Amino acid sequence: RRVLFRSTNIEYKNLYVDLDDTLISAYANQRAAWSAVVAEMANDLRPLPAGALVDAIVAYATEFWSDAERHRYWRQRLLPARRTVVAGALAALRSAGHSLPPPDFGDRLADRFSRYREEQMYLFDHAHEVLDALRTAGVALALVTNGAAVDQRPKVTRFDLARRFDHIQIEGEHGFGKPEERAYRHAAACLGLTPAECWMVGDNLEWEVAAPQRLGIFSVWYDGHGNGLPVETTIRPDLTIRSLRDVVHAFVRSGAAPD
């Protein structure tokens, strides 16, 4: 079925969908997550103040993940990456004159954080409903996600996503990921399309907006927390949505899929 976005003359036949923090809650609110885990291990923490540790971890993690090349390497090695972040934060606290917990505390904290993230993951409201409505309307769907296969493939199974997509593209299984051009081109080619016939939906402004736009992909930014665009960014999405249901309203012509 040919699907037409109502405000253009371009026929869009495919939708790329991001996974983490687009279809599922995965890595948002890092301060709250670290605070919860630090609180669980408070008895092992003394004499280090919990707030000081959380502040140090968040600061170190923000700097650690801000480097694009470092991010690309470590995002497929999350367990050791989190140990590295905690070790760096503890080293900074030691340099500032704080007394630290026992030597094994850092690794135990990082590993508990990884388990906590897994425990807290959940499917966003209407995710299945939206994907099923789009498939019913004849839209080809590609799941395009970064990360290691050992981390991402279990999420696809856990949240019953495999049968809802025509193509599943995990960085660790293909050897490339967003924002590399071939990630978007490969997904389109697997469905017999060109990038200009596609939309991309996701929460990352660089991976799901700026990079796809350079290939002519219509880019939809998912602002699920309603924070709005960062004041310092120059990136401008083609469309911003607050709910996954907005994708159906925008992507499919009236009557082509249920609201």
WOKA-V400939 format. One record per backbone hydrogen bond with DSSP energy under -1.0 kcal/mol. CO is the residue of the C=O (numbers start at 0). NH is the residue of the N-H. Records with the same first field share a line. If there is no record, write none. Layout:
BEGIN
CO=NH + NH
END
This chain:
BEGIN
2=11
4=7
12=139
13=198
14=141
15=200
16=143
18=21 + 22 + 23
22=123
23=20
28=32
29=33
30=34
31=35
32=36
33=37
34=38
35=39
36=40
38=41
40=43
44=47
48=52
49=53
50=54
51=55
52=56
53=57
54=58
55=59
56=60
57=61
58=62
59=63
60=64
66=70
67=71
68=72
69=73
70=74
73=76
76=80
77=81
78=82
79=83
80=84
81=85
82=86
83=87
84=88
85=89
86=90
87=91
88=92
89=93
90=94
91=95
92=97
93=96
101=104
103=107
104=108
105=109
106=110
107=111
108=112
109=113
110=114
111=115
112=116
113=117
114=118
115=119
121=24
123=126
125=129
126=130
127=131
128=132
129=133
130=134
131=135
132=136
133=138
134=137
139=14
140=165 + 166
141=16
142=168
144=170
146=171
147=151
148=152
151=155
152=156
153=157
154=158
155=160
156=159
160=163
161=164
166=142
168=144
169=172 + 173
170=174
176=179
179=182
180=184
181=185
182=186
183=187
184=188
185=189
187=190 + 192
188=191
193=196
194=197
196=12 + 13
197=217
198=15
199=219
200=17
201=221
203=207
204=209
205=210
208=212
209=213
211=214 + 216
212=215
217=199
218=237 + 238
219=201
220=240
221=223
222=225
229=232
238=220
240=222
242=245
243=246
244=248
245=249
246=250
247=251
252=255
END
